[in-house]
Each structure stands twice: as structure tokens, then as C-alpha cells.
């Protein structure tokens, strides 16, 4: 019986994820928005990369490109995911979905997984294209595996963290209010210097730019985390993923409570 | 048929408590942030700078995000096509209420800061209010136009977020380039009494005029797109 329930939960995650993935990746607006953000990130990287007088090591370049992309693109990822859950209510399919055998938790997690992966695809493609360019222009083909590792360690935890909050918070918050709080959070909690007058989270392990991973794992110079150990990188990854999971659990709990009251 | 002013009450109630509370919550939030800053011994000038930046840097983007939601979503648009009042009129009324409400919050906040001696913008007080009015109109008209053209509230919000973040991060760079300088939205936030000589009345006038004309052009385009309500009724973003 237990095995059957587990299989059912897994089927509902996989099924929802595949539908949500296709729904998100086929949105024209996703690609338009991503193109704007990516153009900005690439222009900034190009500027820094060609302006730096000293020749950078390959790890510096791959980790540097990962953190630079991470400073800008998560805004688009977070905002483009904010309407996924309210959309079910708007299009009036929420109650219909309730009649399915798929569990509500499985559907929520599937929605998160599918929509997030689809939103990250343009980011990953851009990251990969620049990595291939670096590999060819420097003649160092280690850039490809190193780039993949950097993306997985530096970008993915922060992106999944942001995505989890963007899927969960609109359960409670009005979407424009959440979007405002999110954009403000990004400037304050990710980009603002910890040495400025306003107290911020950007110098802590909760830094979503992946700076502790970039510095701790790859030894790259970053803005706010320059003598991090590899363990601090591990703590940062765990905190980001753990808090994301907590946000999803809270959203699930709230939805179950809300349904029970109906 | 509704009388000329009767719509105001209906539309106000339609915005809902959260919508109406949003600018007030933002202002209150910054007021609360100022407390730990003061407790940590930050200078009064730094706290005053942060509080004074609220109407220029934070309220306009919040209004813009709300504007995108207002024009992109009308659940009964098909029904609205049958009414005597054009959808364009209804949408513009809602946008006007949003701008008016945010403007009221901004001017009240500025006045409170002025009374408390925490207002850091250049004198005269009344003229300086253009410092938040222009970005407010810019963000609201850009958001409305983008939401209509992309048929998506979140896509409009994301592009607005990109503009806002770009201006916040690279404002210093924008101010050093002559051709980009008038497009900088947060001039008052970067102002300090020791600012460079070009950072004077001529700069404000130039910037407000440029951004004001942009806002007007985007608002006119919004009106044009809103006139095509059948186009709007044909579905939106997935």
C-alpha cells in the first residue's frame, strides 16, 4: 500500500512537471523577457572580460561569468514564476485539478519543478554558449566541464531558492505586491554592499548570488565573500535549498488548511 | 447609467484593501527599517537619504507593477464590450486612481519628512515633488503599455524590474555619460549638496522633460492599444 502511494506521488510530480514545463517554455513572453535580461548580462560580462588587464585563470572566468549572470537573471526567473499558482485560480481549473487522483503536494512540487526548469533553460543556454566561446577563444576545453560544475554549484541553488519563493508566496500575497517585495529584496539582500549604511543579508550565507560557492569551491574573487571556505559553500547551498523547500512546505500547508475550511 | 463621479467609489472598492494598503505598507516598511539603522548608530543623514528616496525609487515601481496587473486582467472583458462605457475609459479610470492614490501617499510622506527635518531633496519643496511624479508617470505608462503589448502581467513586471535594477545599479555610469544622463530616473536619490556643477536646475529640467515626454508617448500608445478592446478580448499569455 505504501509503495503504491509513493508511486502515485511520484507520478503526480512527474506528470504535473511535464505539463508545467511545456506551458512555461512555450510562453513567448518568457523568451522576450529573458532575451532582455540575458543581453544585459552578456554585455556586462563582455565589458568586464575584455577590460580586465590581467589574464584571468579559467576558473576565475567560469565562476565570474556564473556570478555575473546570477546577479541579473534571477529577477526575471522570480517574476516570471510568480503567476503560476494564481493562474490556476484565474483560469478556474483549480477545482477541476482537485478531482484528480494526483496528490495536491505532488502537484505543487511538480508545478515548481516543471516551471522552474523551463524558466532556467534560456539561462543555461546562454551560460553554455558563452562557455563554448571561452573554450574556443582560449583553446582550453576544460572550460566545458568546469563551466557545468560552476553553473550547478553557483547558479542552480540560488535559482531554485528564488523559484521556490516565487511559486509559494503568491499563495498569500497579491502578485504585484510580491513582485515588488522580490525586486526590492534582490537589490537589498543580494546586491547591496554589506559595508553600506543599510544592514543586509548579502554578506551572509544566504547570499543568493552563489558567492560563497564561487569563492569557497573555485577560489574566484567575488564582491562580498572573499575568504570563504569550501564548507561555507556547502552551508550556503544547503541553506538556500533548505529554505526553498521550507517555503514550498509552508505554501502546501496553507493550501491544505484553506481547502479544509471550504 | 453611472453619474460622472459615481465610478470612483466602485473602482476604489474594486482595488481592494491590499491594493490600497500597498503604498502605505511600503512607506511604513521603510519607516521600520530606519529604526535598526538608528539603533546601529548610522548617521542621521544616511537615514534621511533612505527615507527620502521612497517616493522616487520605490513607490513608482510598485505602482507600475500594479498598473500591469490592472490593464492585463479584466475577467469580464467580453461583457464589457457590450457596455456603453468603452473599456478604454474604464482602464484609464483605474490607472488614474492608482496614480492619484500613490501620488497622495508620496506627497504625504514627503510632507511628514519635511516636518521632521528628514527631507534631503533640493529646495523648493513643491518643485522637487516633480522628482517622484515623473518616475511615477513613467513607470505606470511603461507598465501599462508593456502589459498590453506582451499580453502578460508578469512579463511587463519583469521588464520593469530590469529597468529599475539597471538604473539602481548603473545610475552612476548613466550620470557620467552626457547622452544617457537625462534618462536616469532617480536623479533626486543621487543628489547631494556636494554634487557636481552640472547637477543643477538645468539637469533636472532636461531630465524631467525627457522622461515626461517618454511617459506621455507611452501613455498615448496605451490609449491607442486600449481602444482595440476586441484585440484585448482575444485571450492572453499562457
Interface residues (C-beta under 8 A of the other chain):
Chain A: X23 X24 X26 X27 X28 X29 X30 X32 X33 X36 X37 X40 X72 X75 X76 X79 X80 X82 X83 X90 X174 X175 X176 X177 X179 X180 X183 X184 X186 X187 X191 X197 X198 X199
Chain B: X16 X18 X19 X22 X25 X26 X33 X36 X37 X40 X42 X43 X46 X47 X50 X58 X61 X62 X65 X66 X68 X69 X73 X75 X150 X151 X152 X153 X154 X155 X157 X158 X159 X161 X162 X164 X165 X166 X168 X169 X237 X238
